[in-house]
Amino acid sequence: MRTKKGTVTSAKMQNTVTVSVTRYVTHPIYKKRFPVSKKFLADTNGISVSEGDMVLIGECRPLSKRKHCQVIEVLAAGLAKQESLEEELAAASGKEKDLSSTAS
């Protein structure tokens, strides 16, 4: 079974995530390496996955027109979670209000 490692870029569908896999290709003439990325749709198999997670996907039988991979495991959780972003925004907006009231 072929496996690929990538980052989840979208987890808004039901039981499906979009995984962006980046590989490096060498230019045939200039010998410079540059990244090439491709997006794959993958089935989650009931595994809870969120955006920003590093996952390992493997090929399987075609599940739909574009979906032919399954998430095998989550290698690393995403750096920024939605709850922590909301808390940071609330804290930042609270600080801005405090600063504006002291400036008046």
FENKAGI-V353520 format. One record per residue. N is the residue number from 1. RES is the residue in one small letter. PHI is phi in whole degrees, -180 to 180 (999 if undefined). PSI is psi in whole degrees, -180 to 180 (none if undefined). D_CENTER is the distance of its C-alpha to the mean C-alpha in Angstrom with 2 decimals. Layout:
N_RES_PHI_PSI_D_CENTER / N_RES_PHI_PSI_D_CENTER
//
This chain:
1_m_999_132_22.28 / 2_r_-80_137_19.85 / 3_t_-125_152_16.59 / 4_k_-138_150_13.62 / 5_k_-111_131_11.00 / 6_g_-155_-179_7.56 / 7_t_-110_136_3.94 / 8_v_-74_122_2.20 / 9_t_-103_-22_3.39 / 10_s_-150_132_6.10 / 11_a_-130_37_7.84 / 12_k_-91_-11_11.18 / 13_m_-91_163_13.19 / 14_q_-82_125_15.42 / 15_n_59_19_14.69 / 16_t_-140_141_12.17 / 17_v_-129_156_8.44 / 18_t_-101_124_7.37 / 19_v_-115_127_6.19 / 20_s_-98_119_7.03 / 21_v_-109_125_9.77 / 22_t_-110_132_11.89 / 23_r_-131_160_15.53 / 24_y_-106_133_18.58 / 25_v_-119_140_21.66 / 26_t_-96_131_25.13 / 27_h_-67_134_27.23 / 28_p_-66_-29_30.42 / 29_i_-99_-49_32.86 / 30_y_-88_-9_31.46 / 31_k_60_23_29.71 / 32_k_-95_139_26.85 / 33_r_-90_138_23.34 / 34_f_-142_150_20.53 / 35_p_-80_141_16.85 / 36_v_-127_127_16.16 / 37_s_-116_152_12.80 / 38_k_-141_143_12.60 / 39_k_-100_136_10.45 / 40_f_-122_142_11.26 / 41_l_-90_133_11.64 / 42_a_-133_143_11.81 / 43_d_-80_142_13.92 / 44_t_-89_-17_12.99 / 45_n_58_29_16.65 / 46_g_81_2_16.84 / 47_i_-80_133_14.27 / 48_s_-79_118_12.64 / 49_v_-129_139_8.84 / 50_s_-127_170_7.00 / 51_e_-63_141_4.14 / 52_g_93_-9_3.47 / 53_d_-73_145_5.06 / 54_m_-93_121_6.62 / 55_v_-127_160_8.32 / 56_l_-109_123_11.54 / 57_i_-116_150_12.43 / 58_g_-131_151_16.08 / 59_e_-75_154_18.16 / 60_c_-150_-172_20.44 / 61_r_-66_157_22.90 / 62_p_-63_124_21.95 / 63_l_-96_-24_20.78 / 64_s_-159_-167_20.93 / 65_k_-62_-41_21.43 / 66_r_-113_-9_17.97 / 67_k_-100_113_16.48 / 68_h_-140_29_17.79 / 69_c_-136_158_15.27 / 70_q_-128_146_14.68 / 71_v_-76_122_12.31 / 72_i_-88_-48_14.80 / 73_e_-158_159_13.47 / 74_v_-94_119_10.88 / 75_l_-83_-41_11.69 / 76_a_-149_139_10.49 / 77_a_-74_155_9.47 / 78_g_-64_152_7.41 / 79_l_-71_-39_10.10 / 80_a_-115_120_10.66 / 81_k_-97_154_11.37 / 82_q_-61_-42_12.85 / 83_e_-63_-43_16.28 / 84_s_-68_-34_16.61 / 85_l_-65_-41_15.87 / 86_e_-65_-38_18.57 / 87_e_-66_-41_20.88 / 88_e_-65_-41_20.60 / 89_l_-65_-41_21.36 / 90_a_-64_-42_24.26 / 91_a_-66_-40_25.57 / 92_a_-68_-41_25.42 / 93_s_-69_-34_27.19 / 94_g_-66_-40_29.74 / 95_k_-67_-38_30.47 / 96_e_-65_-38_30.98 / 97_k_-66_-41_33.44 / 98_d_-64_-41_35.24 / 99_l_-67_-40_35.55 / 100_s_-69_-33_36.86 / 101_s_-73_-32_39.40 / 102_t_-76_-28_40.73 / 103_a_-76_-22_41.10 / 104_s_-72_none_43.30
//
